[in-house]
Amino acid sequence: MSSWGTPSRISSDLYRERTAAEPPVTLRRRECACGKVVTAKQLVQYGACVTCVRTASSQVQEAA
């Protein structure tokens, strides 16, 4: 006889059920102001796509 008993639903099972309904935030696609489709995570982190961020930083460097 096992001393562990009957396993109950563990927290990882509950987590899988709750998160399976929606794709992760990183996989959701959003449109940048320039029209390029990028990940939502990228827009949250940088506020724009990589191309827009690089263009803006190069314009700031040229102005200085």
C-alpha positions, 0 to 999 in steps of 0.5 A, a space after each residue: 500500500 502506498 503512503 502517498 494516497 490518491 493524487 489530487 489535482 495539482 497546481 500545474 494541472 489547474 494552470 494548464 487548464 486556465 492558460 490553455 484557453 488563450 494563446 500567450 501574450 507573446 504570440 498575439 500579433 498587433 500592428 505597429 503604427 507603421 503598419 508592420 505586424 509584430 508581437 504584442 510583447 514587442 509593442 509593450 516593451 519598446 512601444 513600436 516595432 524594431 524598425 521604428 525604434 531603430 529609425 527613431 534612435 538614428 534620427 535622434 543621433 543625427 540631430 545631436 
